[in-house]
Amino acid sequence: MTLKNWILGIVELLHSIKDEKLRWQTDNQAGQLQLKQARIMAENKLAAELKKKSVQLAHDIDLLQTKNASELALLKIKCKQDIKDYQQYLAALDKLKKSIQNSYSHLPEAMAFTIHHHAQHLLNQMWEAKNIEEKMRHEMRLIQFMTTVHEDASAILQGETQEKLPKKTLSLIQQQ
């Protein structure tokens, strides 16, 4: 009899546990339903927020790409213009060298090349300057040098001087 009572006790215990679980589920069904709905709403809200942020991020990326493409195009144009300007400067320096050679035909060719090389050195310093103030300083030195060379060449061609050397130009080279 004890074995039967013991088995019945276990069965009743299992039934009472099941009944308690069923009662708990019944009592808390509304809360569980609310939690399930809240979780679904939170997931939907999160999905909507992620979608909104991904759309905003895609828009921001498009704006950055457009801005970068514009900046790159402008930089390419500026670089092309810089190259063109540099080439024009070099052409002007070559004309200056020919002017020196024509004005001082008796000078050794090396002297004309030295003056030309100095002008080119000033041009390169100006071109390679890191900030605007330094660039302007070098540009003023180049302008002063080219003006001096032109004045020397003009003076000899117009017969204003009997000098055999471009003294002002050579003096300026020595100073610099």
Contacts in CASP RR format, 6 or more apart in sequence:
PFRMAT RR
TARGET T0000
AUTHOR 0000-0000-0000
METHOD contacts of the structure
MODEL  1
MTLKNWILGIVELLHSIKDEKLRWQTDNQAGQLQLKQARIMAENKLAAEL
KKKSVQLAHDIDLLQTKNASELALLKIKCKQDIKDYQQYLAALDKLKKSI
QNSYSHLPEAMAFTIHHHAQHLLNQMWEAKNIEEKMRHEMRLIQFMTTVH
EDASAILQGETQEKLPKKTLSLIQQQ
25 32 0 8 1.000
86 123 0 8 1.000
86 127 0 8 1.000
89 123 0 8 1.000
90 120 0 8 1.000
90 123 0 8 1.000
92 146 0 8 1.000
93 116 0 8 1.000
93 119 0 8 1.000
93 120 0 8 1.000
93 123 0 8 1.000
94 116 0 8 1.000
96 115 0 8 1.000
96 116 0 8 1.000
96 119 0 8 1.000
96 146 0 8 1.000
96 149 0 8 1.000
96 150 0 8 1.000
97 112 0 8 1.000
97 113 0 8 1.000
97 115 0 8 1.000
97 116 0 8 1.000
97 119 0 8 1.000
99 149 0 8 1.000
99 150 0 8 1.000
99 153 0 8 1.000
100 107 0 8 1.000
100 111 0 8 1.000
100 112 0 8 1.000
100 115 0 8 1.000
100 116 0 8 1.000
100 149 0 8 1.000
100 153 0 8 1.000
100 166 0 8 1.000
100 169 0 8 1.000
101 107 0 8 1.000
101 109 0 8 1.000
101 112 0 8 1.000
102 153 0 8 1.000
102 157 0 8 1.000
103 152 0 8 1.000
103 153 0 8 1.000
103 154 0 8 1.000
103 156 0 8 1.000
103 157 0 8 1.000
103 166 0 8 1.000
104 111 0 8 1.000
104 112 0 8 1.000
104 153 0 8 1.000
104 156 0 8 1.000
104 164 0 8 1.000
104 165 0 8 1.000
104 166 0 8 1.000
106 164 0 8 1.000
107 165 0 8 1.000
114 173 0 8 1.000
115 149 0 8 1.000
115 166 0 8 1.000
115 169 0 8 1.000
115 170 0 8 1.000
115 173 0 8 1.000
118 145 0 8 1.000
118 173 0 8 1.000
118 176 0 8 1.000
119 142 0 8 1.000
119 145 0 8 1.000
119 146 0 8 1.000
119 149 0 8 1.000
122 138 0 8 1.000
122 141 0 8 1.000
122 142 0 8 1.000
122 145 0 8 1.000
122 176 0 8 1.000
123 142 0 8 1.000
125 138 0 8 1.000
125 141 0 8 1.000
126 135 0 8 1.000
126 138 0 8 1.000
126 139 0 8 1.000
126 141 0 8 1.000
126 142 0 8 1.000
129 135 0 8 1.000
129 137 0 8 1.000
129 138 0 8 1.000
141 176 0 8 1.000
144 172 0 8 1.000
145 169 0 8 1.000
145 172 0 8 1.000
145 173 0 8 1.000
145 176 0 8 1.000
148 168 0 8 1.000
148 169 0 8 1.000
148 172 0 8 1.000
149 166 0 8 1.000
149 169 0 8 1.000
151 168 0 8 1.000
152 163 0 8 1.000
152 166 0 8 1.000
152 167 0 8 1.000
152 168 0 8 1.000
152 169 0 8 1.000
153 166 0 8 1.000
154 160 0 8 1.000
155 161 0 8 1.000
155 163 0 8 1.000
156 163 0 8 1.000
156 166 0 8 1.000
END
